[in-house]
Amino acid sequence: MGLFASKRKILGRGVHFSTNEEGPPRYSPHHFDGSTVHRNHGLQIPPTIVVSDEESSTSERRGSRAELRRSSVYSTMDLVPQLEHYANSLPRQMMRSRPSLETLRKTFEVVEIGMDGASTSDSGSLPGPDMGNEDSQDPNIKAPVRFGWIVGVMVRCMLNIWGVILFLRLSWITSQAGIVLTCVIILMSVVVTSVTALSISAIATNGRVVSGGAYFMISRTLGPEIGGPIGVVFSFANALACALNTVGFAEVVRDLMQEFDATMVDPVNDVRIVGVITITVLLLISMAGMEWESKTQILFFLVLLVSFANYFVGTLIPPGIEKQAVGIFGYRGDIFVENLTPNWRGPDAGFFQMFSIFFPAAIGILSGANISGDLKDPATAIPKGTLMAIFWTTISYLGITVTVGSCVVRDASGNGSHILLGNNTDGCVGLACNMGWNFTDCIQSQSCVYGLANSVKVLGQVSGFYYLITAGVFAASLSSALGFLVSAPKVFQCLCNDKIYPYIIFFAKGYGKNNEPLRAYMLCYVIAIAFILIAELNTIAALISNFFLCSYCLINFSCFHASITNSPGWRPSFHYYSKWTALFGAVISVVLMFLFTWWAALVTFCIIFFLFGYVNYNKPKINWGSSVQAGTYNMALSYSVSLTGVEDHVKNFRPQCLVLTGPPNQRPALVDFVGSFTKHISLMICGDIILEQDRKTRPQDATDSLVKWMNKRKVRSFYTPLSADNLRAGSKQLLQASGLGKLKPNTLVLGFKTNWRDSAPESIEDYINTIYDTFDSNYCLCILRMMDGLDISDDLEFEVNQGFEPDENVENQDQQTNEEDTADDMSDEGSSDQIKTVFQNDQGKKTIDVYWIADDGGLTLLVPYLITRRKRWHKCKVRVFIIGDEQNMEEGRNEMLALLKRFRLDVSDVIVMTDIEKQPHPKNWQ
């Protein structure tokens, strides 16, 4: 069997066909030199396409690329579907592109090739995308550390959920609210966090999640306007939470030192000194890298598990005299029944007060999501790890509530001499009387210092070994502080990378294999130290809870909004969520913000609205395909369809203009003129008729560049290019097909043909017939004539239906512009053709002359009225010229004034022209 090879002519660099005797040709996205065609008994077999890397010579590298072959006779030149062709969020070195249509069309152009089957190319290679190869990296460089769902998410979330409140406040809340209401408080908190976790899971599984956690999810779903503010607030909240947990640890250390009569300076400064030292050590652990930080967190997790086991074992050990003196009697049914109901103490005690104290113990659910960039598979790890963390921490909270409420009475004196020696309980008050203890004196005088209602160290007293609970308090506070210290810089780094706010890009730089945000670490460290040293932390604590609740609200609303817009791009692989539960989570988060601390909620919303206003005003050049865009499309589509059922009414008439501008940047005066009476009022479409001779020389990105030009000029208009053989054919098609439903033009605007003396008869006939077609299509007509053409000129003349002209005083325009309609920053790309026209100037107190010489339905009067509504024209006066005779001049003027009054048009004067039928003077002819 012989081998015949023919050379294919290729355009350039980008794809590669290779062939050998052992197999069919290969397609590679890197080079394209030629191809072969095999013939077997007269059967032509098209080239088989495989994805390969010429540089990958080793078997290891060849194994990393799956060869995707098409062995069928019916194979085409197209590549089979691959992830790299669609995942534009993959790292740049992983991106690939499909062969272009140009490549596929030119593949089989036959040119000469050598008989040995080696492909050659005399025109180079097709230029391809800049795609590196991950496999080409230095194998000696250690890969970044990536965590699974257990260590990366579940353990991290559990450590942040378990805090000092668990050890120092849960028993006290149980004494106040009772076992039943405490369980209700726990379950209500879990409802909020679980609904939020479901929303997080849905968002996290709807595409690739990189670093940034909650900020990344909210910003990519709701856009930069909402994501930017929440990124700032959430980063700041994490930094403050780090400070608070550090202070909690320092206070426990101070109390422990006081038990041994050890003091450094005084109680307040001791907390500051211990806090600064602690957060400095935590910073060093964090800056050592995620691997060290993760090992430290695992150590804390093990300490917490040991302290939990120590507590539960302690509840089973029969209490001795010392434990009974502090109110601990082991599991007893009467204690359980007594502690079921609430016993509010203090002027501010109540259900929501206890709820607000406990809720911060449940706010650590975002810790795993915040380090999403360090997870192996965030889409799988975040849902599984977060939900499991909520489940196990809920079990632990409920278990401690029920067990401590079954073992400890509310009040105890701690005095061993208060034991009852006989069976006489006369005058004894309290449940302890049934167990041989008389705490009547301290109960009646409200001086008891032990028991559920009085001591925050109950868990340590119940446990088998007291100091293991102290170790648990240390682990809980330090792990939470470390978790927040890591989360804040990670989120802030992602925010800085997005360049939404100025002056913070400095903190975006990352270092090392894990892209550690060392600069952001230092910023978080400084903020935390500042609040440890000088802040009123009780006040800041209320703000922190509100910041986290605000984040939960926006996460839930993101999920709801993405679901309600029915965007085809919303396809989360996590299906166990509901848009209505997400909405419930958003609403309940806002309600809780105001129930907990109303002033902190107001402060939070003020900060959010201020940051939102800044981003909304600046409009960063970012497109993340947010649900807000999908919602805008849905609303526009819905309103457009609903308009089709509304009948036209003269009161709602507005000139919806189809403007034959050609390329809009070549006729800026025409664009600005129409924009002056359509902006924020009615529809404007810039029609560009592309003739056959211009089609081949037109740049491929012409449409995009012209739309950018209009956006920079702040022109509210659509741009519609259309290919046609001549002006009349193109304008006829635009007249028939432009618009959508009721959003359809009713007025054609074109420039005056100033070169009519030098134009060919066919060109003039096209122009005249275009005007006829306009009237035949039941369109209004507006023609703009400028004395020097449509270039910049000081001498203007308006013609609307051949009867609208400006006064001579519209010469020598003032050069001041108004902020409302000035062109955008000229320093940007494409600003070189942002030429200023007379319509962008402040017109001052000029006069607009309107020649209403034919009854055209009033458009000639409506256009100048709409123009004078603009800020730069509103000082101008309108003067109307009409036709009349000398005998009835005053009568005609009065009739016109009465008509204009009924039209509710404010004109400065009406002038009757009596010499309109006279021949022009020779001087005027010249």
ABEGO torsion letter per residue (X at the ends): XBBBBBBBBBABBGBBBBBBAABBBBBBAABBAEBBBBBBGGBBBBBBBBBBBAABABAAAAAABBBBBBABAABBABBBBBAAAABAABBAAABBBBBBAAAAAAAABBBBBBAAGBBBBAAEBBBBBBBBBAAABBAABBBBBBBBAAAAAAAAAAAAABBAAAAAAAAAAAAAAEAAAAAAAAAAAAAAAAAAAAAAAAAAABEBBBBGEAAAAAAAAAEAAAAAAAAAAAAAAAAAAAAAAAAAAAAAAAAAAAAAGBBABBAAAAAAAAAAAAAAAAAAAAAAEAAAAAAAAAAAAAAAAAAAAAAAAAAABBBBAAAAAAGBAEBBAAAAAAAABBBBBEAABBAAAAAAAAAAAAAAAAAAAAAAAABABAAAAAAAAAAAAAAAAAAAAAAAAAAAAAABBABBAGBAAABBABABABGBBEAAAAAGBBAAAAAAAGABABEAAABAAAAAAABABAAAAAAAAAAAAAAAAAAAAAAAAAAAAAAAAAGABBGAAAAABBBEAAGBBAAAAAAAAAAAAAAAAABBAAAAAAAAAAAAAAAAAAAAAAAAAAAAAGBAABBBABABBBAAAAAAAAAAAAAAAAAABAAAAAAAAAAAAAAAAAAAAAGBBBBAGBAAAAAAAAAAAAAAAAAAABBBBAAABBBBBBBBAEBAAABAAAAAAAAAAABGABBBBBBBBBBAAAAAABBAAAAAAAAAAAAAAGBBBBBBBBBBABAAAAAAAAAAABEBEABBBABBBBBBBAAAAABBAAAAAAAAAAAAAAAAAGBBBBBBBBAAEABBBABBBBBBGGABBBBAAABGBBABBBAAABBBBAABBGAAABBBBAAABBAEBBBBBBBBABBAGGAAAAAAAAAAABAAAAABBBBBBBBBBAAAAAAAAAAAAAAAAAAGBBBABBBBBAAAABBBBAAAAX
